Amino acid sequence: MAKKEKAANSEDKQTGNKILTILIALLIVIIWLAIFGALIKLDIGGFGSGVLRPILKDVPVVNLILPGEMETRVTEGENSYGYKSMAEAVAKIQELEAALADMENGKVNESQSVQELQAEVNRLKAFEEEQKAFEERVREFDKNVIFADAAPDIEEYKKYYEQINPTTAEELYRQVIEQLQYSDAIKAKADIYRNMDPGAAAQILETMTADVGAVAEILLSMRPRESAAILAEMDQVVAAKITKKMLDMDEEKLSASK
């Protein structure tokens, strides 16, 4: 009798242990399910919206643990891009596109302005070069043609310049007039001294040794016989100095005519 009671108590105890073990196991499973459900509902790491929503969104009851669709989109947008809605993001994109278009148009206009300015600079440079070339040709013409020894009479050039545009010929005309007046003055003085006694003329010209060039030009405007007679009456040193100046002037004229 005692053995039967002991056996019954042992069986009850084993049964109780099994039930407790099952309850603990169920509790552990429930806790893990709750944790897993919370992870899905809170969309931690995007697991609920990115992984399970495409799979479970059409399963009744089960899809209740999924995070809300709008909540997921707003959360993702706030975390990734800083916009609360698609409309706000689209508006910002349009604003940026408009700003980019304005910048591109500004660059195009600026580039066109630069090209136009560069073209104008090139045109002005070409004009400047042509003007300089023209002035150089005028100077060469003045040097090699108008005032050359073999050139036509300077009176002919004077008449010519009086007939053309005074603006373009002003500088050359002025040089011609000055040269003509100077030449006339030298010739007039040469006529005075050639009509004087050679000795008297020599004495006067000797006093002008400070301007040897003028004395040389006066003597060069005379006939060789007349200038030789005056030089013969001068002091030898002064005569040599004037003669040297006359030779230099002849050489300059010869070089200019080449």
Protein Blocks (a to p, Z undefined) as FASTA:
>chain_A
ZZmmmmmmmmmmmmmmmmmmmmmmmmmmmmmmmmmmmmmmnopghlmmmmmmmmmmmpgh
klmmpccfklmmmmmmmmmnopabfklmmmmmmmmmmmmmmmmmmmmmmmmmmmmmmmmm
mmmmmmmmmmmmmmmmmmmmmmmmmmmmkbccfklmmmmmmmmcfklmmmmmmmmmmmmm
mmmmmmmmmmmmmmpcfklmmmmmmmmmmmmmlmmmmmmmpcfklmmmmmmmpcfklmmm
mmmmmmmmmmmmmmmmZZ
